[in-house]
Amino acid sequence: MTEELDLTLLLEQHKKEKWEWQKKESQWANDKNILENDKKIIEKLSTQIVGLRKRAQEAEGETTVVKGIGMNSPEMRAALAKIKEAGEINKLHQELNGKLQKRLTEVEEDNKRLSQQVSDYIKKYENSIRGLGL
């Protein structure tokens, strides 16, 4: 009986070890699948990163070219010269407009004085002028 008991215990222990071994194998298989999926994702992301880096470098290169050529191109120099000339013309127009405005104010003041002088003259000689029929 002891032998049977020992065999039974050994059999149960063997079943238990086999069950644990199968659980470990199953976990290893799951871990292996997860690792393989992770590797695929990492490879895909690495490819995307390389592509994005290349696009960023190309964009930086184009920006550098545009900045370098754009500001020194004949068209840009001509445009800047025209802008400078327009600014100088604007300044001259403002000065001239200021002078004209000052002269207009003087003429308006002279006109008011002359109008007042004519009015005063008419009042002074009103009766004489009416007598003449004017």
C-alpha positions as YAML, in Angstrom:
chain: A
units: angstrom
residues:
- id: 1
  name: MET
  ca: [0.00, 0.00, 0.00]
- id: 2
  name: THR
  ca: [2.79, 2.34, 0.70]
- id: 3
  name: GLU
  ca: [4.09, 1.70, -2.72]
- id: 4
  name: GLU
  ca: [0.73, 2.48, -4.20]
- id: 5
  name: LEU
  ca: [0.51, 5.62, -2.14]
- id: 6
  name: ASP
  ca: [3.97, 6.64, -3.20]
- id: 7
  name: LEU
  ca: [3.08, 5.95, -6.82]
- id: 8
  name: THR
  ca: [-0.12, 7.92, -6.49]
- id: 9
  name: LEU
  ca: [1.75, 10.83, -4.93]
- id: 10
  name: LEU
  ca: [4.39, 10.62, -7.60]
- id: 11
  name: LEU
  ca: [1.72, 10.52, -10.29]
- id: 12
  name: GLU
  ca: [-0.06, 13.54, -8.82]
- id: 13
  name: GLN
  ca: [3.22, 15.38, -8.46]
- id: 14
  name: HIS
  ca: [4.07, 14.49, -12.06]
- id: 15
  name: LYS
  ca: [0.65, 15.76, -13.22]
- id: 16
  name: LYS
  ca: [1.17, 18.94, -11.22]
- id: 17
  name: GLU
  ca: [4.66, 19.47, -12.69]
- id: 18
  name: LYS
  ca: [3.34, 18.71, -16.17]
- id: 19
  name: TRP
  ca: [0.51, 21.23, -15.66]
- id: 20
  name: GLU
  ca: [2.96, 23.89, -14.47]
- id: 21
  name: TRP
  ca: [5.27, 23.11, -17.37]
- id: 22
  name: GLN
  ca: [2.37, 23.48, -19.84]
- id: 23
  name: LYS
  ca: [1.40, 26.79, -18.22]
- id: 24
  name: LYS
  ca: [4.98, 28.02, -18.59]
- id: 25
  name: GLU
  ca: [5.11, 26.85, -22.22]
- id: 26
  name: SER
  ca: [1.82, 28.62, -22.90]
- id: 27
  name: GLN
  ca: [3.14, 31.81, -21.27]
- id: 28
  name: TRP
  ca: [6.36, 31.54, -23.28]
- id: 29
  name: ALA
  ca: [4.34, 31.18, -26.48]
- id: 30
  name: ASN
  ca: [2.28, 34.26, -25.56]
- id: 31
  name: ASP
  ca: [5.42, 36.20, -24.71]
- id: 32
  name: LYS
  ca: [6.99, 35.10, -27.99]
- id: 33
  name: ASN
  ca: [3.92, 36.31, -29.96]
- id: 34
  name: ILE
  ca: [3.94, 39.62, -28.10]
- id: 35
  name: LEU
  ca: [7.65, 40.09, -28.82]
- id: 36
  name: GLU
  ca: [7.17, 39.30, -32.50]
- id: 37
  name: ASN
  ca: [4.29, 41.79, -32.74]
- id: 38
  name: ASP
  ca: [6.37, 44.39, -30.91]
- id: 39
  name: LYS
  ca: [9.25, 43.80, -33.32]
- id: 40
  name: LYS
  ca: [6.93, 44.34, -36.29]
- id: 41
  name: ILE
  ca: [5.61, 47.56, -34.76]
- id: 42
  name: ILE
  ca: [9.15, 48.77, -34.00]
- id: 43
  name: GLU
  ca: [10.26, 48.03, -37.57]
- id: 44
  name: LYS
  ca: [7.24, 49.90, -38.97]
- id: 45
  name: LEU
  ca: [7.85, 52.88, -36.69]
- id: 46
  name: SER
  ca: [11.55, 52.89, -37.51]
- id: 47
  name: THR
  ca: [10.72, 53.03, -41.21]
- id: 48
  name: GLN
  ca: [8.32, 55.91, -40.59]
- id: 49
  name: ILE
  ca: [10.91, 57.76, -38.50]
- id: 50
  name: VAL
  ca: [13.51, 57.41, -41.25]
- id: 51
  name: GLY
  ca: [10.99, 58.77, -43.78]
- id: 52
  name: LEU
  ca: [10.05, 61.68, -41.54]
- id: 53
  name: ARG
  ca: [13.70, 62.54, -40.91]
- id: 54
  name: LYS
  ca: [14.33, 62.58, -44.64]
- id: 55
  name: ARG
  ca: [11.32, 64.85, -45.23]
- id: 56
  name: ALA
  ca: [12.46, 67.18, -42.43]
- id: 57
  name: GLN
  ca: [15.97, 67.41, -43.89]
- id: 58
  name: GLU
  ca: [14.57, 68.15, -47.35]
- id: 59
  name: ALA
  ca: [12.29, 70.85, -45.93]
- id: 60
  name: GLU
  ca: [15.18, 72.43, -44.02]
- id: 61
  name: GLY
  ca: [17.28, 72.37, -47.18]
- id: 62
  name: GLU
  ca: [14.53, 74.03, -49.22]
- id: 63
  name: THR
  ca: [14.02, 76.66, -46.54]
- id: 64
  name: THR
  ca: [17.73, 77.42, -46.52]
- id: 65
  name: VAL
  ca: [17.76, 77.74, -50.31]
- id: 66
  name: VAL
  ca: [14.70, 80.01, -50.32]
- id: 67
  name: LYS
  ca: [16.14, 82.23, -47.59]
- id: 68
  name: GLY
  ca: [19.56, 82.38, -49.25]
- id: 69
  name: ILE
  ca: [18.43, 82.96, -52.80]
- id: 70
  name: GLY
  ca: [15.20, 84.83, -52.06]
- id: 71
  name: MET
  ca: [16.77, 87.80, -50.31]
- id: 72
  name: ASN
  ca: [19.69, 88.04, -52.74]
- id: 73
  name: SER
  ca: [17.80, 87.45, -55.97]
- id: 74
  name: PRO
  ca: [17.69, 90.26, -58.55]
- id: 75
  name: GLU
  ca: [13.91, 90.39, -58.22]
- id: 76
  name: MET
  ca: [14.12, 90.88, -54.45]
- id: 77
  name: ARG
  ca: [16.81, 93.55, -54.78]
- id: 78
  name: ALA
  ca: [14.67, 95.36, -57.38]
- id: 79
  name: ALA
  ca: [11.61, 95.13, -55.14]
- id: 80
  name: LEU
  ca: [13.54, 96.48, -52.16]
- id: 81
  name: ALA
  ca: [14.87, 99.35, -54.29]
- id: 82
  name: LYS
  ca: [11.30, 100.20, -55.40]
- id: 83
  name: ILE
  ca: [10.10, 100.10, -51.79]
- id: 84
  name: LYS
  ca: [12.91, 102.46, -50.78]
- id: 85
  name: GLU
  ca: [12.10, 104.79, -53.69]
- id: 86
  name: ALA
  ca: [8.39, 104.73, -52.81]
- id: 87
  name: GLY
  ca: [9.27, 105.65, -49.22]
- id: 88
  name: GLU
  ca: [11.34, 108.61, -50.38]
- id: 89
  name: ILE
  ca: [8.54, 109.76, -52.71]
- id: 90
  name: ASN
  ca: [6.05, 109.43, -49.86]
- id: 91
  name: LYS
  ca: [8.28, 111.56, -47.63]
- id: 92
  name: LEU
  ca: [8.55, 114.25, -50.31]
- id: 93
  name: HIS
  ca: [4.78, 114.22, -50.85]
- id: 94
  name: GLN
  ca: [4.19, 114.62, -47.13]
- id: 95
  name: GLU
  ca: [6.55, 117.61, -47.00]
- id: 96
  name: LEU
  ca: [4.89, 119.18, -50.05]
- id: 97
  name: ASN
  ca: [1.43, 118.52, -48.64]
- id: 98
  name: GLY
  ca: [2.48, 120.18, -45.37]
- id: 99
  name: LYS
  ca: [3.70, 123.25, -47.26]
- id: 100
  name: LEU
  ca: [0.50, 123.39, -49.33]
- id: 101
  name: GLN
  ca: [-1.65, 123.05, -46.22]
- id: 102
  name: LYS
  ca: [0.27, 125.92, -44.58]
- id: 103
  name: ARG
  ca: [-0.17, 128.11, -47.69]
- id: 104
  name: LEU
  ca: [-3.89, 127.24, -47.88]
- id: 105
  name: THR
  ca: [-4.31, 128.34, -44.26]
- id: 106
  name: GLU
  ca: [-2.57, 131.64, -45.06]
- id: 107
  name: VAL
  ca: [-4.79, 132.21, -48.13]
- id: 108
  name: GLU
  ca: [-7.94, 131.47, -46.09]
- id: 109
  name: GLU
  ca: [-6.83, 133.96, -43.42]
- id: 110
  name: ASP
  ca: [-6.08, 136.59, -46.13]
- id: 111
  name: ASN
  ca: [-9.49, 135.92, -47.68]
- id: 112
  name: LYS
  ca: [-11.21, 136.49, -44.32]
- id: 113
  name: ARG
  ca: [-9.29, 139.75, -43.82]
- id: 114
  name: LEU
  ca: [-10.12, 140.96, -47.33]
- id: 115
  name: SER
  ca: [-13.76, 140.00, -46.88]
- id: 116
  name: GLN
  ca: [-13.86, 141.97, -43.64]
- id: 117
  name: GLN
  ca: [-12.16, 144.97, -45.31]
- id: 118
  name: VAL
  ca: [-14.68, 144.91, -48.17]
- id: 119
  name: SER
  ca: [-17.53, 144.65, -45.67]
- id: 120
  name: ASP
  ca: [-16.14, 147.55, -43.64]
- id: 121
  name: TYR
  ca: [-15.64, 149.64, -46.81]
- id: 122
  name: ILE
  ca: [-19.19, 148.97, -47.96]
- id: 123
  name: LYS
  ca: [-20.60, 149.96, -44.57]
- id: 124
  name: LYS
  ca: [-18.50, 153.12, -44.52]
- id: 125
  name: TYR
  ca: [-19.55, 154.25, -47.99]
- id: 126
  name: GLU
  ca: [-22.96, 152.56, -48.15]
- id: 127
  name: ASN
  ca: [-24.95, 155.71, -48.55]
- id: 128
  name: SER
  ca: [-22.60, 157.12, -51.18]
- id: 129
  name: ILE
  ca: [-22.74, 153.90, -53.16]
- id: 130
  name: ARG
  ca: [-26.57, 153.80, -53.05]
- id: 131
  name: GLY
  ca: [-26.67, 157.30, -54.28]
- id: 132
  name: LEU
  ca: [-24.64, 156.29, -57.29]
- id: 133
  name: GLY
  ca: [-27.09, 153.47, -58.00]
- id: 134
  name: LEU
  ca: [-24.76, 150.65, -57.39]
...
